Amino acid sequence: MPALTGGRLSGALINTGELFAIGLEGLRRTWDVRTWFWEFVEQCAFLARVTALPVILVALPLGATVALQVGDLAGQLGAQSATGGAVVVGLVREVAPIAAALIIAGAGGSAMTSDMGARRIRDELSAMEVMAVNPVHRLVTPRMWAASLISMMLASLVILSGAVGGFVFNVLLQGVTPGAYFDGALGLLRVSDLLVTLGKAWLFGMISALVACHMGMKCEQSPVGVGRAVNKATVVAFMLVFAFNYVITTIYFVAYPPKI
């Protein structure tokens, strides 16, 4: 049992080191845009196509659900106009970057993992190395930057869609005035909240793409290995996103305590 536990721990540390090594190697040649720009454009178009509609479908009912729960409680306390602030602040600070990252990891990341795994099975990655082409620079770098950019856009879309969903429920169904809804939201938000949210979305998107590419490049050379790599990539990306979100949010709240 100790040997088995030690082997798993050693394997986890090795995989973590390889993950960071691939990430640093991918960022190292970021300046050489000519070698990966068109792949970047293609990945941006692909990620936007497969993630935009799911994000909207998730954010609209999410905003309405938060408005329902918060509005009911606020109505009992006689502060129903504060529902808009609770909905929008929750979307901006926490929901938007996490939702964007989870959609990127689940929809786009799984496709990245399967693509990289298929290339590994067909020995395309080895062929690129034989031709003196670094597969990390050519394939991983554009996917990391594409995922980070699309994740920031998706976070903005989550905020907009969730605010619309909360507005429809809170204003049209619960009778709160539009002015009170938006005044409560804008009164609690700060510019730093938006900047931190976009920064988290950028980081989470890059992490999701990096994990997906790493799992695909290191998978077993069989169709079953590719399928297992897709499952592992999704789970690991979710765990890293939640861990980094906790650390970043804690540091931010210590530096800038929430305004009441």
C-alpha positions as CSV (number, residue, x, y, z in Angstrom):
1,M,0.0,0.0,0.0
2,P,2.7,2.6,0.8
3,A,4.5,1.7,-2.4
4,L,1.2,2.2,-4.4
5,T,0.6,5.5,-2.7
6,G,4.1,6.6,-3.3
7,G,3.8,5.6,-7.0
8,R,0.7,7.6,-7.4
9,L,2.2,10.6,-5.7
10,S,5.3,10.4,-7.8
11,G,3.1,10.1,-11.0
12,A,1.1,13.2,-10.0
13,L,4.2,15.2,-9.4
14,I,5.7,14.2,-12.7
15,N,2.5,15.1,-14.5
16,T,2.4,18.4,-12.8
17,G,5.9,19.2,-13.7
18,E,5.3,18.2,-17.4
19,L,2.2,20.4,-17.4
20,F,4.1,23.5,-16.2
21,A,7.0,22.7,-18.6
22,I,4.6,22.6,-21.6
23,G,3.0,25.8,-20.4
24,L,6.3,27.6,-20.1
25,E,7.5,26.3,-23.4
26,G,4.3,27.4,-25.1
27,L,4.6,30.9,-23.7
28,R,8.3,31.1,-24.5
29,R,7.8,31.5,-28.2
30,T,4.7,33.6,-28.0
31,W,6.5,36.5,-29.7
32,D,6.9,34.5,-32.9
33,V,3.3,35.2,-34.0
34,R,3.9,34.4,-37.7
35,T,4.2,30.6,-36.9
36,W,0.9,30.3,-35.1
37,F,-1.3,33.2,-36.0
38,W,-3.6,31.4,-38.5
39,E,-4.0,28.4,-36.1
40,F,-4.9,30.9,-33.5
41,V,-7.6,32.4,-35.7
42,E,-9.0,29.0,-36.5
43,Q,-9.1,28.0,-32.9
44,C,-10.8,31.2,-31.9
45,A,-13.5,30.6,-34.5
46,F,-14.0,27.0,-33.4
47,L,-14.2,27.9,-29.7
48,A,-16.6,30.7,-30.3
49,R,-18.8,28.5,-32.4
50,V,-19.0,25.7,-29.8
51,T,-19.3,27.7,-26.6
52,A,-21.3,30.9,-27.4
53,L,-24.8,29.2,-27.4
54,P,-24.2,27.0,-24.3
55,V,-23.0,30.0,-22.3
56,I,-26.1,31.9,-23.2
57,L,-28.3,29.0,-22.3
58,V,-26.6,28.6,-19.0
59,A,-26.4,32.3,-18.0
60,L,-30.0,33.3,-18.8
61,P,-31.7,30.8,-16.4
62,L,-28.9,31.2,-13.9
63,G,-29.5,34.9,-13.6
64,A,-33.3,34.3,-13.3
65,T,-32.7,31.6,-10.6
66,V,-30.5,33.9,-8.5
67,A,-33.0,36.7,-8.9
68,L,-35.8,34.4,-7.7
69,Q,-33.9,33.2,-4.6
70,V,-32.5,36.6,-3.7
71,G,-35.6,38.5,-4.6
72,D,-37.8,36.3,-2.4
73,L,-35.5,36.8,0.6
74,A,-35.1,40.5,-0.1
75,G,-38.9,40.9,-0.4
76,Q,-39.3,39.5,3.1
77,L,-36.8,42.0,4.4
78,G,-38.4,44.9,2.5
79,A,-35.3,45.4,0.3
80,Q,-36.4,43.9,-3.0
81,S,-34.6,46.7,-5.0
82,A,-31.3,45.2,-3.8
83,T,-31.9,42.1,-6.0
84,G,-30.3,43.6,-9.0
85,G,-27.1,44.4,-7.1
86,A,-26.9,40.9,-5.7
87,V,-27.4,39.3,-9.1
88,V,-25.0,41.4,-11.1
89,V,-22.3,41.5,-8.4
90,G,-22.5,37.7,-8.1
91,L,-22.2,37.3,-11.8
92,V,-19.3,39.6,-12.2
93,R,-17.2,38.5,-9.2
94,E,-17.6,34.7,-9.3
95,V,-20.1,33.2,-11.8
96,A,-18.8,34.7,-15.1
97,P,-15.1,33.6,-15.1
98,I,-16.0,30.1,-13.7
99,A,-18.8,29.5,-16.1
100,A,-16.7,30.6,-19.0
101,A,-13.8,28.4,-18.0
102,L,-16.1,25.3,-17.4
103,I,-17.7,25.7,-20.9
104,I,-14.2,26.2,-22.4
105,A,-12.9,23.1,-20.7
106,G,-16.0,21.0,-21.3
107,A,-16.8,21.9,-24.9
108,G,-13.6,23.2,-26.4
109,G,-11.1,21.4,-24.2
110,S,-12.5,18.0,-24.9
111,A,-12.1,18.7,-28.6
112,M,-8.5,19.9,-28.1
113,T,-7.7,16.8,-26.1
114,S,-9.1,14.4,-28.7
115,D,-7.4,16.3,-31.5
116,M,-4.0,16.2,-29.9
117,G,-4.5,12.5,-28.9
118,A,-5.4,11.7,-32.5
119,R,-2.2,13.4,-33.7
120,R,-0.3,11.4,-31.1
121,I,-1.8,8.1,-32.3
122,R,-1.0,8.9,-35.9
123,D,2.6,9.9,-34.9
124,E,2.1,13.4,-36.3
125,L,3.7,14.9,-33.2
126,S,6.8,12.8,-33.7
127,A,6.8,13.7,-37.4
128,M,6.8,17.4,-36.6
129,E,9.8,16.9,-34.2
130,V,11.6,15.0,-37.0
131,M,11.1,18.0,-39.3
132,A,12.5,20.4,-36.6
133,V,9.0,21.8,-35.8
134,N,8.3,22.1,-32.2
135,P,4.7,20.8,-31.7
136,V,4.3,22.9,-28.5
137,H,5.0,26.1,-30.3
138,R,2.9,25.2,-33.4
139,L,-0.1,23.6,-31.7
140,V,-0.2,24.4,-28.0
141,T,0.6,28.1,-28.1
142,P,-2.2,29.2,-30.4
143,R,-4.7,27.1,-28.4
144,M,-3.7,28.6,-25.1
145,W,-4.1,32.2,-26.4
146,A,-7.3,31.4,-28.3
147,A,-8.9,29.8,-25.2
148,S,-7.8,32.8,-23.0
149,L,-9.2,35.3,-25.4
150,I,-12.5,33.5,-26.0
151,S,-12.9,32.9,-22.2
152,M,-12.7,36.7,-21.6
153,M,-15.4,37.2,-24.2
154,L,-17.5,34.4,-22.7
155,A,-17.2,36.0,-19.3
156,S,-18.6,39.2,-20.7
157,L,-21.4,37.3,-22.4
158,V,-22.2,35.5,-19.1
159,I,-22.5,38.8,-17.3
160,L,-24.8,40.3,-20.0
161,S,-27.0,37.2,-20.3
162,G,-27.3,36.7,-16.6
163,A,-28.2,40.3,-16.0
164,V,-30.9,40.1,-18.7
165,G,-32.3,37.0,-17.1
166,G,-32.3,38.6,-13.6
167,F,-33.9,41.7,-15.1
168,V,-36.7,39.9,-16.8
169,F,-37.6,38.0,-13.6
170,N,-37.0,40.8,-11.1
171,V,-38.6,43.6,-13.0
172,L,-41.3,42.0,-15.1
173,L,-42.4,39.4,-12.6
174,Q,-41.6,40.8,-9.2
175,G,-42.5,44.4,-9.9
176,V,-39.1,46.1,-9.2
177,T,-38.5,49.2,-11.2
178,P,-35.7,49.1,-13.9
179,G,-34.0,52.1,-12.2
180,A,-33.8,50.4,-8.9
181,Y,-32.5,47.2,-10.5
182,F,-29.6,48.8,-12.2
183,D,-28.9,51.3,-9.5
184,G,-28.4,48.5,-7.0
185,A,-26.1,46.7,-9.4
186,L,-23.9,49.7,-10.3
187,G,-23.7,50.9,-6.7
188,L,-21.9,47.8,-5.5
189,L,-19.6,47.2,-8.4
190,R,-16.1,48.6,-8.8
191,V,-13.7,48.8,-11.7
192,S,-11.3,46.5,-9.9
193,D,-14.1,43.8,-9.8
194,L,-14.3,43.9,-13.6
195,L,-10.6,43.8,-14.1
196,V,-10.1,40.9,-11.7
197,T,-13.0,39.0,-13.4
198,L,-11.4,39.5,-16.9
199,G,-8.0,38.5,-15.5
200,K,-9.5,35.3,-14.0
201,A,-11.3,34.4,-17.2
202,W,-8.1,34.9,-19.2
203,L,-6.1,32.7,-16.7
204,F,-8.8,30.0,-16.5
205,G,-9.1,29.8,-20.3
206,M,-5.4,29.3,-20.6
207,I,-5.3,26.7,-17.9
208,S,-8.1,24.8,-19.6
209,A,-6.4,24.7,-22.9
210,L,-3.0,23.8,-21.4
211,V,-4.5,20.9,-19.5
212,A,-6.4,19.7,-22.6
213,C,-3.3,19.8,-24.8
214,H,-1.1,18.2,-22.2
215,M,-3.5,15.3,-21.7
216,G,-3.8,14.7,-25.4
217,M,-0.1,14.8,-26.1
218,K,0.7,12.4,-23.2
219,C,-2.2,9.9,-23.7
220,E,-1.9,6.2,-24.4
221,Q,-1.6,5.5,-28.1
222,S,-5.0,3.9,-28.6
223,P,-8.6,5.1,-29.0
224,V,-9.4,4.1,-25.5
225,G,-6.4,6.1,-24.3
226,V,-7.8,9.2,-26.1
227,G,-11.2,8.8,-24.4
228,R,-9.6,8.5,-21.0
229,A,-7.4,11.5,-21.7
230,V,-10.6,13.6,-22.5
231,N,-12.1,12.6,-19.1
232,K,-9.0,13.3,-17.2
233,A,-8.5,16.7,-18.9
234,T,-12.0,17.8,-18.0
235,V,-11.7,16.8,-14.4
236,V,-8.2,18.2,-13.9
237,A,-9.2,21.5,-15.6
238,F,-12.2,21.9,-13.3
239,M,-10.1,21.2,-10.2
240,L,-7.4,23.7,-11.2
241,V,-10.0,26.4,-12.0
242,F,-11.7,26.1,-8.7
243,A,-8.4,26.0,-6.8
244,F,-7.0,29.1,-8.6
245,N,-10.3,30.9,-8.2
246,Y,-10.3,30.3,-4.4
247,V,-6.7,31.7,-4.1
248,I,-7.3,34.7,-6.3
249,T,-10.6,35.6,-4.7
250,T,-9.1,35.3,-1.2
251,I,-6.2,37.6,-2.1
252,Y,-8.5,40.1,-3.8
253,F,-10.9,40.3,-0.8
254,V,-8.0,40.8,1.6
255,A,-6.6,43.6,-0.6
256,Y,-10.0,45.1,-1.4
257,P,-12.7,44.3,1.1
258,P,-16.2,44.2,-0.3
259,K,-18.0,47.5,-0.2
260,I,-21.3,47.4,1.7
